[in-house]
Amino acid sequence: MQLNRLEVKVNADNIASQRLVRRAGFRQEGSIRQGRKWEGQFQDVLLFSLLHSEFRS
């Protein structure tokens, strides 16, 4: 596959997952307010992306 962009959405309160995607080289692009519903509650979500040109193998 010749992918140019990967996206990851992480719950705003999940600090461990945020650290993980940042360590992998993803950059935060923004937040999606009440972007996910979990157990009857709406939660804010952070959007991260990694571009092909930024990828380090």
Order of alpha helices (4+ residues) and beta strands (2+ residues): beta-alpha-beta-beta
